[in-house]
Amino acid sequence: MTQARRPTSRDVAAAAEVSVATVSYVMNGRTDRRIPEVTRDRVLAAAEELGYAPDRAARMLRRRSTEQICLVIGSFGVPVLDQLAASLHETGDRHGFGLITMVVNSPPSARRAIERLRERIADGVVIAGGLHHIGADGLQELARAGMPAVVLSNAMPADGFDVYCEPESEAMAEAVGHLWSSDRRRIAYLGHEREVAQYHAGLQVDSDRFAAFATALEGHGGRLDADLVVAGADSRAEGYRAVSALLSAPRPPDAIVAASSRSAVSTIWAARDQGLNAPHDLAVVGAGAIPEALVIRPTLSTIGPPGDSDFTDLATMLFDRITARDAGRWREIRRPWIYHRRGST
């Protein structure tokens, strides 16, 4: 059986009675040339009838562009990463770019991600997770390869890549100070598994959030209690189980600072299921902005961005780098967090 010939742009142009250039403009979504709506509809109808689709690989070779950006995360299901992805999608659409996501949660996955990025799987990357696996050496490897990158970090200097940082220490200090002034003395930390494991192993904890909590607590004359540093911030279910165990202990906490707002919501549920009232019996503070913070009862006190979690400024910075408008000038965007005092404290 003879394989049917694949339709070309010339076939579409002939069927729609337009030039090949017009077909290219319409099918590639170009906006720098005005095409009458009736002509555009005719081209699209002809393309659909013929079963024509542009050869994306050929277009990539011509333009020397993948027309893709990459988002590197540590795990799925994190609300702030959903918001970041939405901002990247929206900005990417305006530039005609798609978004791909890679999960980096181990040294091997970090190595694979670096290799794929060096092979130009995308024209630019936002590294929002897995940074401790990628490391400074991995970032510099990408920089030497000329990969435009924005790194979410409160510690990395903008050198070879742009940096988006959200300092948390002042917000955490205010939150812990408010708990302390409310006579809360057994303040627990519901952390991510990695930071809690490092703490209990006696290692240096690689977490700005944990360090800010410990510093704030010690600043008021308090101290870390190993029994009150538990993992549970990585998911709602883990948070619920961890808090239920804490509240069932002989000496339960009177306040909990959760390293994620989703686990802080689970904290309120766990307290309620044990017949406790927040904030009377247990004060709760979360970290990060999620819509549930404003609708749960009581409303959730958090440390987080001063406004909504729109990342358009980050996405714009990445595309400025991709289009070389900021060539050679490394930038840093700072958006310090604040303490949002609500009903749970």
Secondary structure, DSSP 8 states (H G I E B T S, - for coil): --------HHHHHHHHTS-HHHHHHHHTT--SS---HHHHHHHHHHHHHHT----HHHHHHHHT---EEEEEES-S--HHHHHHHHHHHHHHHHHT-EEEEEE--SHHHHHHHHHHHHTTSSSEEEE-S-HHHHHHHHHHHHHHTT--EEEE-SS---SSSEEEE---HHHHHHHHHHHHHTT---EEEEE-HHHHHHHHTT-----HHHHHHHHHHHHTT----GGGEEE-TT-HHHHHHHHHHHHHSSS--SEEEESSHHHHHHHHHHHHHTT--TTTT-EEEEES--GGGGTSSS--EEEE-SS----HHHHHHHHHHHTTTTTT---EEE---EEE--TT-
